[in-house]
């Protein structure tokens, strides 16, 4: 699992990026960890510095990438 960065968001607890596999890890409050596949590293960089993680996620990530849902991802905390 990549290093997870705790973020300030009402919906997202932490985000991380696995550069070797191009996987974006997003841990949601009360839901769990989703892994989004084949995400460009620049998108993660932009996500990390975006002022609103939820708005960025909804605009640039949600519905654009294949993902692994929480029931199939590691249970480690951010």
Sine and cosine of phi, psi and omega as CSV:
sin_phi,cos_phi,sin_psi,cos_psi,sin_omega,cos_omega
0.00,0.00,0.66,-0.76,0.00,-1.00
-0.96,0.28,0.21,-0.98,0.12,-0.99
-0.87,0.49,0.76,-0.65,0.00,-1.00
-0.98,-0.20,0.74,-0.67,0.01,-1.00
-0.98,-0.20,0.88,-0.47,0.05,-1.00
-0.94,0.35,0.73,-0.68,-0.05,-1.00
-0.84,-0.54,0.33,-0.94,0.03,-1.00
-1.00,-0.06,0.97,-0.25,-0.04,-1.00
-0.33,-0.94,0.55,-0.84,0.04,-1.00
-0.98,0.20,-0.30,0.95,-0.02,-1.00
-0.91,-0.42,-0.49,0.87,-0.08,-1.00
-0.93,-0.36,0.80,-0.60,-0.03,-1.00
-1.00,0.03,-0.65,0.76,-0.08,-1.00
-0.33,-0.94,0.41,-0.91,0.06,-1.00
-0.68,-0.73,0.48,-0.87,0.04,-1.00
-0.47,-0.88,0.23,-0.97,-0.04,-1.00
-0.65,-0.76,0.78,-0.63,0.07,-1.00
-0.98,-0.17,0.99,-0.15,-0.10,-0.99
-0.91,0.42,-0.58,0.81,-0.03,-1.00
-0.89,0.45,-0.66,0.75,-0.03,-1.00
-0.99,-0.16,-0.09,1.00,-0.05,-1.00
0.86,0.51,0.64,0.77,0.00,-1.00
-0.97,-0.24,0.77,-0.64,0.10,-0.99
-0.99,-0.14,0.82,-0.57,0.01,-1.00
-0.98,-0.22,0.81,-0.59,0.01,-1.00
-0.78,-0.63,0.90,-0.44,0.05,-1.00
-0.99,-0.16,0.88,-0.48,0.00,-1.00
-1.00,-0.07,0.61,-0.79,0.08,-1.00
-0.85,0.53,0.78,-0.63,0.12,-0.99
0.94,0.34,0.04,1.00,-0.03,-1.00
-0.87,-0.49,-0.80,0.60,-0.01,-1.00
0.76,-0.65,-0.23,-0.97,-0.11,-0.99
-0.99,-0.10,0.80,-0.59,0.17,-0.99
-0.95,-0.32,0.61,-0.79,0.08,-1.00
-0.90,-0.45,0.87,-0.49,0.00,-1.00
-0.99,-0.15,0.76,-0.65,-0.16,-0.99
-1.00,-0.04,0.54,-0.84,0.12,-0.99
0.83,0.55,0.76,0.65,0.01,-1.00
-0.99,-0.12,0.72,-0.69,0.00,-1.00
-0.91,0.41,0.63,-0.78,0.00,-1.00
-0.87,0.49,-0.54,0.84,0.01,-1.00
-0.91,0.42,-0.54,0.84,0.02,-1.00
-0.92,0.40,-0.65,0.76,0.06,-1.00
-0.89,0.46,-0.70,0.72,0.01,-1.00
-0.85,0.53,-0.70,0.72,0.03,-1.00
-0.91,0.42,-0.64,0.77,0.02,-1.00
-0.88,0.47,-0.70,0.71,-0.05,-1.00
-0.87,0.49,-0.59,0.81,-0.05,-1.00
-0.99,-0.17,0.01,1.00,-0.02,-1.00
-0.92,0.39,0.61,-0.79,-0.02,-1.00
-0.94,0.33,-0.45,0.89,0.04,-1.00
-0.80,-0.60,0.96,-0.27,-0.03,-1.00
-0.90,0.43,-0.65,0.76,-0.01,-1.00
-0.90,0.44,-0.70,0.71,0.02,-1.00
-0.90,0.44,-0.70,0.71,0.01,-1.00
-0.88,0.48,-0.73,0.68,-0.01,-1.00
-0.85,0.53,-0.75,0.66,-0.04,-1.00
-0.90,0.44,-0.57,0.82,-0.05,-1.00
-0.99,0.15,-0.65,0.76,-0.20,-0.98
-0.93,-0.38,-0.24,0.97,-0.09,-1.00
-0.86,-0.50,-0.78,0.63,-0.07,-1.00
-0.83,0.56,0.80,-0.60,0.04,-1.00
0.98,0.20,0.01,1.00,-0.05,-1.00
-0.95,-0.30,-0.27,0.96,-0.08,-1.00
-0.74,-0.67,0.51,-0.86,0.17,-0.99
-0.92,0.39,0.48,-0.88,-0.02,-1.00
-0.58,-0.82,0.32,-0.95,0.13,-0.99
-0.96,-0.28,0.84,-0.54,-0.04,-1.00
-0.97,0.23,0.22,-0.98,-0.09,-1.00
-0.82,0.57,-0.57,0.82,-0.05,-1.00
-0.92,0.39,-0.21,0.98,0.00,-1.00
-0.90,-0.44,0.24,0.97,-0.04,-1.00
-0.88,-0.47,0.28,-0.96,-0.01,-1.00
-0.86,0.51,0.50,-0.87,-0.06,-1.00
-0.99,-0.12,0.12,0.99,-0.03,-1.00
-0.89,0.46,0.52,-0.85,0.03,-1.00
-0.99,0.16,0.41,-0.91,-0.01,-1.00
-0.88,0.48,0.00,0.00,0.00,0.00
